[in-house]
Amino acid sequence: MNTGSNEPGVAETITGTKDEQPLGSRAPEFIQARKALHLSWQVGVFVVGLAVVAAGIVMLPLPGPGWLVIFGGMAIWATEFVWAQLVLRWTKRKVTEAAQRALDPKVRRRNIILTTIGLVIIAVLVGIYVWKFGLEMPWKIKE
């Protein structure tokens, strides 16, 4: 697909965007040339990616950057597997769209108003608690 770009080395995909790499294995050529070695390479990439994704899933309820680690494991898989490359492209597109929507002045204004209302409600509830019980912790209050 040629859109008339004269820039050398710019890969275009089916969607027509220029900054995305072509789909497929990114293993070194000498590995891709040997079928058994390439299969071993794919198994290794899959196992390492699986370990990273599993660690990210464990980090979701525990302290740690769970989603970041999961996307890191997906990026490892994307070095070898087309399905992971497509998932990462879709995720990147959705995150970019969400960021653009969040920067819309109307949406920002709405988010600021909702945040302010939420903070006022929390401040009122904390004020009522302190007025009624003082600075005592809830588990030390005797009624």
N, C-alpha and C positions, 0 to 999 in steps of 0.2 A: 504494500500500500504506500504509494508515494504521493505526498501532498505538496510537492514542489520545494521541499526544504533542501537547501544546499549545504547544510551542516554535516560534515563527515562524522561518522561514529554515533549518530543519534538513532537509537532503535525506536521503531514505531510498532505498536501492538495493534490488535484487531480493533480496539476502541479508538485508535487514532491519536493517542497521547504519545508524546515524544520521550518523556523522561523515564518510562518503564522499560526494564530489561526484558529481553525475549524469554518466553517460558522454556523450561527444560533444565537439565542437569548442569550444575556449575562445577562439577568435578574436573580436575586437571585432565588434559587430553590423553596423556599416557594411561590414565586409569580408565577413561571411557573406551579406549581402544581394545582393552582386554575384558572380555565379558565376565569371567570369574572374578577378576579384581574389582570390576565395577559393581557387581552384585554384592561383594563383600563390603565395598565402600557404602552402598546404599543401606545395607543392614546396620553397619556401624553408625551412620548418620541417623537412622531411625531409632536405634537404641539410645544414643546420646540425647536426641530430641525428646524421646519418651521420658527419660530420666528427668530432664529439665522441666517438662510439662507436669510430670507427677509432683516434682518439688513445688512448683507453682500452685498446684491444686491443694497441696498440704498447707501452703502458706495462706490460702484464702481465709480460713477461720483463725489461723495463728498469726502472730506478728510477722510481718514481712511483706515485701512487694509482690504479692501473689500474681496479679494480672500482668505485671511487667515481666515476671519470670515465665509465665505461660506464653506470652507473646515472644519472648526470647527463644523458647523451645520451638515455637512455630517458625521463627526465622531460621533456626537450625534446620528444620525439616524443609523449609523453602529453598535451601541450597541444593536440594536434590529432587524434590517431589513437586510436580506441577499443581496438584490439588492444594498443597500448602501455599504455593505462590499465589494461587487464585484467592484463597481465604485471606491472605495478608493484603492483597490489593483491595479486596472488598472492604476489609476492616479499615485500611488507610483512607479509602474514599469516604466511608461513613463517619470516621472521626473528623476528617477535614470538613465535611458538610455540617456536622454538629458544632464545630468550632466557628464556622462562618455564621451559623444561625445564632450562636451565643454572642457574637460580636455585633449583631444587628441592634441598632439603637433602641428600637421598641422592646426587643427581648431583654436587653440589658436593663432598661428602665424598669420593666416588670420584675426582673430578678432582684434588683436593688430594693424595690418597694416590698416584695415578699420577704426578703431577708430582714428588712427593717421591722416589718410587722412581727415576724417571728422573734426577733431579738427583744422587742417591746413586750411581747407576751411572756417570754422567759424571764425578763427583768421583773415584771409584775408578779409572776409566780414565786420567784426567789424573794421578792420584797414581802409578800404575804407570809411565806414560810418564816423568814427572819423575824417579822413582826409578831407572829404567833408563838414561835418556839425559841427565838434567839439564835445564837450561833451553835446550837447543839446539833450533833449528828443524828440522823433519823433513828439509828439503832440504840441511842442512849436516851431517847425521850420516853419518860414514864407517864402514862396517863391513867 
